Amino acid sequence: MTGPEMLESQRVRQEIRAGRITGTSRGLAHGFVQCNLAILPKEYAFDFLLYCQRNQRACPVLEVTDPGSSVPRKLAPSADLRTDCARYAVYRDGVRTEDRTDITELWRDDLVTFLIGSGISIDGALENADVPTHKDRWVLRTTLPTGPAGPFRGGMIVTMRWLTAQQAITATQVTSRFPFNHGAPIHLGDPAAIGADLAEPLLAAQCRRRRTGLFRFSGPAASPRRARRKTPGCRSSSHTRRRIASLPIYRRKP
């Protein structure tokens, strides 16, 4: 496929690779898929794939690379997974040790990359439907369990948006069309009903009164930090910084 829209997704990746885009990927290349990355040694790849399969809405896998390959041949065959994400969170022995903008020197022949659909992909579709996406966004832990697989397990992590009742209805209708980007909300209303504590958010914004909390799955659910025992040499995309694919997901408003 060619044309200005496709060139935009490629342009953004080139800008990230060149170090000219270093912040969030939110709002970039609307209309194209954005992905969370989870990069881990081959010995843990099957358990992680099983974890994603048991938690498909939280971790919708769009592509898995061959060991050692840094090219997502299905989603973006011109991309380089080592350089085309604005920031990578590096885990050593299960502990986040540093963030990098380039992981070329850390690359190994046994690394397998999982590309997992991100809710950021459909921000443009929500905005087309007059649902705001640029503010009032929270990321919260919950007490909802995920289905364990090998060393991977833990409570669900969700993104919450404060919306009016009508916006919440519209958002549910829009997001349900995108099951590979977390799909429809898992909960509307009281955060306590799913064990979400507003006093201890992972990320928080202004809380507006007379708004409804809309809860969807969040990318951190797929982070290597969810391994109960130590998993050496894992990397993931940093929160709000995603890899942009060349796969169109919806039509933008003219």
Backbone hydrogen bonds in HBPLUS format (Angstrom, degrees):
<---DONOR---> <-ACCEPTOR-->    atom                        ^
c    i                          cat <-CA-CA->   ^        H-A-AA   ^      H-
h    n   atom  resd res      DA  || num        DHA   H-A  angle D-A-AA Bond
n    s   type  num  typ     dist DA aas  dist angle  dist       angle   num
A0007-LEU N   A0003-GLY O   3.11 MM   4  6.32 160.6  2.15 154.0 160.1     1
A0008-GLU N   A0004-PRO O   3.02 MM   4  6.19 137.6  2.21 138.5 148.7     2
A0008-GLU N   A0005-GLU O   3.16 MM   3  5.14 127.2  2.45  92.4 105.9     3
A0010-GLN N   A0006-MET O   3.23 MM   4  6.56 162.0  2.27 151.1 156.0     4
A0011-ARG N   A0007-LEU O   2.75 MM   4  5.87 152.2  1.83 145.6 154.5     5
A0012-VAL N   A0008-GLU O   3.00 MM   4  6.19 161.3  2.03 152.3 155.3     6
A0013-ARG N   A0009-SER O   3.26 MM   4  6.49 162.2  2.29 143.0 147.5     7
A0014-GLN N   A0010-GLN O   2.98 MM   4  6.24 156.3  2.04 149.6 156.3     8
A0015-GLU N   A0011-ARG O   2.90 MM   4  6.18 151.9  1.98 149.9 157.9     9
A0016-ILE N   A0012-VAL O   2.95 MM   4  6.24 155.2  2.01 151.1 157.5    10
A0017-ARG N   A0013-ARG O   2.90 MM   4  6.10 162.7  1.93 149.9 155.0    11
A0018-ALA N   A0014-GLN O   2.96 MM   4  6.12 145.6  2.08 141.6 150.3    12
A0020-ARG N   A0015-GLU O   2.91 MM   5  5.23 142.6  2.05 165.8 161.3    13
A0019-GLY N   A0016-ILE O   2.99 MM   3  5.10 155.9  2.05 104.8 112.6    14
A0025-SER N   A0240-THR O   3.04 MM 215  6.40 157.8  2.09 151.1 156.3    15
A0028-LEU N   A0025-SER O   3.14 MM   3  5.53 161.4  2.17 133.9 133.3    16
A0032-PHE N   A0029-ALA O   3.22 MM   3  6.02 143.3  2.36 146.4 147.1    17
A0249-ILE N   A0031-GLY O   2.80 MM 218  5.46 160.4  1.84 138.9 141.2    18
A0033-VAL N   A0247-LEU O   3.05 MM 214  5.75 156.4  2.10 155.5 161.3    19
A0245-ALA N   A0033-VAL O   2.87 MM 212  5.38 165.3  1.89 158.8 163.1    20
A0118-SER N   A0034-GLN O   3.12 MM  84  5.71 139.9  2.29 163.3 151.5    21
A0035-CYS N   A0243-ARG O   2.82 MM 208  5.24 159.2  1.86 150.8 158.1    22
A0243-ARG N   A0035-CYS O   3.09 MM 208  5.24 157.2  2.15 150.2 150.1    23
A0036-ASN N   A0116-ILE O   2.72 MM  80  4.99 166.3  1.74 155.3 156.0    24
A0116-ILE N   A0036-ASN O   2.89 MM  80  4.99 171.3  1.90 150.4 153.4    25
A0237-SER N   A0037-LEU O   3.17 MM 200  5.10 147.7  2.28 127.3 129.3    26
A0038-ALA N   A0114-PHE O   3.07 MM  76  5.15 146.6  2.18 143.6 151.1    27
A0114-PHE N   A0038-ALA O   2.83 MM  76  5.15 161.2  1.86 147.4 153.9    28
A0039-ILE N   A0235-ARG O   2.74 MM 196  4.92 178.0  1.74 153.4 152.7    29
A0235-ARG N   A0039-ILE O   2.77 MM 196  4.92 159.6  1.81 145.7 151.2    30
A0040-LEU N   A0112-VAL O   3.02 MM  72  5.56 159.6  2.06 153.8 155.4    31
A0112-VAL N   A0040-LEU O   2.91 MM  72  5.56 172.3  1.92 151.8 153.4    32
A0044-TYR N   A0041-PRO O   2.99 MM   3  5.77 158.6  2.04 123.3 129.2    33
A0042-LYS N   A0110-ASP O   2.81 MM  68  5.43 130.9  2.05 146.9 161.4    34
A0045-ALA N   A0042-LYS O   3.02 MM   3  4.89 151.5  2.11 101.9 110.9    35
A0048-PHE N   A0044-TYR O   3.04 MM   4  6.24 156.8  2.09 152.7 159.9    36
A0049-LEU N   A0045-ALA O   2.83 MM   4  6.03 156.5  1.88 151.0 157.7    37
A0050-LEU N   A0046-PHE O   2.85 MM   4  6.09 157.0  1.91 152.2 158.6    38
A0051-TYR N   A0047-ASP O   2.87 MM   4  6.12 148.7  1.97 141.2 150.3    39
A0052-CYS N   A0048-PHE O   2.91 MM   4  6.22 157.2  1.97 149.2 154.5    40
A0053-GLN N   A0049-LEU O   2.90 MM   4  6.14 152.5  1.97 145.0 153.2    41
A0054-ARG N   A0050-LEU O   2.97 MM   4  6.17 146.8  2.08 145.4 153.6    42
A0055-ASN N   A0052-CYS O   3.11 MM   3  5.00 145.0  2.24  95.2 105.8    43
A0059-CYS N   A0055-ASN O   2.83 MM   4  5.92 155.0  1.89 158.4 166.9    44
A0117-GLY N   A0060-PRO O   2.93 MM  57  5.55 158.0  1.98 163.8 159.2    45
A0062-LEU N   A0115-LEU O   2.78 MM  53  5.61 170.3  1.79 163.1 166.2    46
A0115-LEU N   A0063-GLU O   2.90 MM  52  5.22 173.0  1.90 163.6 162.9    47
A0065-THR N   A0113-THR O   3.02 MM  48  5.39 160.7  2.06 150.9 157.2    48
A0069-SER N   A0066-ASP O   3.05 MM   3  5.48 163.9  2.08 133.3 137.2    49
A0068-GLY N   A0111-LEU O   2.80 MM  43  5.12 163.7  1.82 140.0 145.0    50
A0081-LEU N   A0070-SER O   2.77 MM  11  5.00 174.6  1.77 150.8 152.5    51
A0076-ALA N   A0072-PRO O   2.94 MM   4  5.50 158.4  1.98 153.0 160.1    52
A0246-SER N   A0075-LEU O   3.07 MM 171  5.95 154.1  2.14 135.0 142.5    53
A0079-ALA N   A0076-ALA O   2.94 MM   3  5.46 166.5  1.96 126.8 129.0    54
A0083-THR N   A0080-ASP O   3.19 MM   3  5.77 159.9  2.24 116.8 122.0    55
A0084-ASP N   A0080-ASP O   3.03 MM   4  5.78 150.1  2.13 166.9 175.0    56
A0103-ILE N   A0082-ARG O   2.99 MM  21  5.14 169.4  2.00 151.1 154.1    57
A0238-SER N   A0087-ARG O   3.09 MM 151  5.60 170.4  2.10 137.7 136.0    58
A0088-TYR N   A0100-ARG O   2.62 MM  12  5.11 158.5  1.66 156.8 164.2    59
A0100-ARG N   A0088-TYR O   2.83 MM  12  5.11 153.1  1.90 142.3 151.4    60
A0089-ALA N   A0236-SER O   2.71 MM 147  5.26 159.6  1.75 158.7 164.2    61
A0236-SER N   A0089-ALA O   2.94 MM 147  5.26 143.7  2.07 144.0 154.7    62
A0090-VAL N   A0098-GLU O   2.81 MM   8  5.40 175.4  1.82 171.1 170.2    63
A0097-THR N   A0090-VAL O   2.83 MM   7  5.91 156.7  1.88 159.7 167.0    64
A0091-TYR N   A0234-CYS O   2.76 MM 143  5.06 171.5  1.77 156.5 156.3    65
A0234-CYS N   A0091-TYR O   3.11 MM 143  5.06 134.7  2.33 140.4 148.3    66
A0092-ARG N   A0095-VAL O   2.86 MM   3  5.32 156.8  1.91 149.3 146.4    67
A0095-VAL N   A0092-ARG O   3.07 MM   3  5.32 163.2  2.10 110.8 116.2    68
A0106-LEU N   A0103-ILE O   3.02 MM   3  5.18 144.1  2.15 103.3 114.4    69
A0107-TRP N   A0104-THR O   3.17 MM   3  5.31 159.0  2.21 105.7 112.2    70
A0111-LEU N   A0108-ARG O   3.42 MM   3  5.68 171.1  2.43 111.8 112.8    71
A0121-SER N   A0118-SER O   3.10 MM   3  5.78 155.6  2.16 115.2 121.3    72
A0122-ILE N   A0119-GLY O   3.16 MM   3  5.86 154.2  2.23 117.5 122.4    73
A0123-ASP N   A0120-ILE O   3.13 MM   3  5.32 172.4  2.14 115.4 116.0    74
A0126-LEU N   A0122-ILE O   3.04 MM   4  6.36 153.9  2.11 150.9 157.6    75
A0127-GLU N   A0123-ASP O   2.88 MM   4  6.17 159.4  1.92 152.4 158.5    76
A0128-ASN N   A0124-GLY O   2.84 MM   4  6.06 148.1  1.94 143.9 153.0    77
A0129-ALA N   A0126-LEU O   2.96 MM   3  5.08 133.2  2.18  97.5 111.0    78
A0131-VAL N   A0126-LEU O   2.90 MM   5  5.13 161.2  1.93 139.9 140.2    79
A0130-ASP N   A0127-GLU O   2.95 MM   3  4.82 159.5  1.99 108.8 110.0    80
A0162-TRP N   A0136-ASP O   3.14 MM  26  5.54 151.7  2.22 148.7 157.0    81
A0138-TRP N   A0160-MET O   2.69 MM  22  4.89 162.7  1.72 154.1 158.7    82
A0160-MET N   A0138-TRP O   2.68 MM  22  4.89 162.5  1.71 138.1 144.4    83
A0139-VAL N   A0203-LEU O   2.83 MM  64  4.85 156.3  1.88 135.5 137.2    84
A0202-LEU N   A0139-VAL O   2.79 MM  63  5.29 151.7  1.87 151.9 158.1    85
A0203-LEU N   A0139-VAL O   3.24 MM  64  4.85 148.5  2.34 135.3 132.4    86
A0140-LEU N   A0158-VAL O   2.87 MM  18  5.44 160.9  1.91 157.0 163.4    87
A0158-VAL N   A0140-LEU O   2.92 MM  18  5.44 164.5  1.95 160.0 163.7    88
A0142-THR N   A0156-MET O   2.91 MM  14  5.47 131.5  2.15 168.2 176.9    89
A0143-THR N   A0194-ILE O   3.09 MM  51  6.18 160.2  2.13 138.1 144.4    90
A0156-MET N   A0144-LEU O   2.61 MM  12  5.31 154.5  1.67 160.6 169.1    91
A0146-THR N   A0154-GLY O   3.04 MM   8  5.87 133.6  2.26 149.9 158.8    92
A0149-ALA N   A0152-PHE O   2.92 MM   3  5.33 156.4  1.98 153.4 159.9    93
A0152-PHE N   A0149-ALA O   2.97 MM   3  5.33 153.7  2.04 140.2 136.2    94
A0228-ARG N   A0151-PRO O   2.44 MM  77  5.08 161.9  1.47 153.6 154.8    95
A0153-ARG N   A0226-ARG O   3.11 MM  73  5.79 166.9  2.13 148.7 149.2    96
A0218-SER N   A0157-ILE O   3.19 MM  61  5.74 138.9  2.37 147.8 137.4    97
A0159-THR N   A0216-ARG O   2.72 MM  57  5.26 156.6  1.77 151.3 159.3    98
A0216-ARG N   A0159-THR O   2.86 MM  57  5.26 162.5  1.89 153.6 159.5    99
A0161-ARG N   A0214-LEU O   2.98 MM  53  5.28 152.4  2.05 142.1 150.3   100
A0214-LEU N   A0161-ARG O   2.95 MM  53  5.28 160.0  1.99 150.0 156.7   101
A0163-LEU N   A0212-THR O   2.94 MM  49  5.19 171.1  1.95 145.4 147.5   102
A0212-THR N   A0163-LEU O   2.52 MM  49  5.19 166.0  1.54 169.1 164.6   103
A0168-ALA N   A0164-THR O   2.88 MM   4  6.12 153.1  1.95 153.3 160.9   104
A0169-ILE N   A0165-ALA O   3.11 MM   4  6.41 152.1  2.19 145.6 152.1   105
A0170-THR N   A0166-GLN O   3.01 MM   4  6.28 165.7  2.03 151.8 155.5   106
A0171-ALA N   A0167-GLN O   2.78 MM   4  5.94 161.2  1.82 150.5 156.3   107
A0172-THR N   A0168-ALA O   3.02 MM   4  6.17 152.4  2.10 141.9 148.6   108
A0173-GLN N   A0169-ILE O   3.10 MM   4  6.41 156.7  2.15 148.0 154.0   109
A0174-VAL N   A0170-THR O   2.92 MM   4  6.21 158.4  1.97 154.8 160.8   110
A0175-THR N   A0171-ALA O   2.89 MM   4  5.93 172.7  1.89 155.0 156.5   111
A0176-SER N   A0172-THR O   3.19 MM   4  6.04 147.3  2.30 139.1 146.4   112
A0177-ARG N   A0174-VAL O   3.10 MM   3  5.82 162.6  2.14 119.1 124.5   113
A0178-PHE N   A0175-THR O   3.00 MM   3  5.49 168.1  2.01 120.4 123.2   114
A0181-ASN N   A0178-PHE O   3.03 MM   3  5.49 157.1  2.08 119.5 121.8   115
A0183-GLY N   A0178-PHE O   3.01 MM   5  4.95 132.9  2.24 149.2 135.3   116
A0186-ILE N   A0215-PHE O   2.84 MM  29  5.88 146.2  1.96 149.0 160.3   117
A0215-PHE N   A0187-HIS O   2.96 MM  28  5.20 170.5  1.97 164.9 161.8   118
A0189-GLY N   A0213-GLY O   2.85 MM  24  5.02 160.1  1.89 147.0 152.6   119
A0193-ALA N   A0190-ASP O   3.16 MM   3  5.69 152.9  2.24 113.7 120.9   120
A0194-ILE N   A0191-PRO O   3.13 MM   3  5.91 160.3  2.17 120.8 125.6   121
A0196-ALA N   A0191-PRO O   3.07 MM   5  5.07 161.7  2.11 139.2 133.7   122
A0195-GLY N   A0192-ALA O   3.06 MM   3  4.69 163.4  2.08  99.6 103.8   123
A0200-GLU N   A0197-ASP O   3.10 MM   3  5.64 161.2  2.14 114.6 120.1   124
A0221-ALA N   A0218-SER O   3.06 MM   3  5.95 164.1  2.08 126.2 131.3   125
A0222-ALA N   A0219-GLY O   2.89 MM   3  5.86 173.0  1.89 135.3 137.3   126
A0223-SER N   A0220-PRO O   3.04 MM   3  5.03 166.6  2.06 112.8 113.5   127
A0226-ARG N   A0223-SER O   3.12 MM   3  5.99 169.0  2.13 125.6 127.8   128
A0227-ALA N   A0224-PRO O   3.18 MM   3  5.94 159.7  2.22 126.0 125.7   129
A0241-ARG N   A0238-SER O   2.91 MM   3  5.42 156.7  1.96 138.9 142.3   130
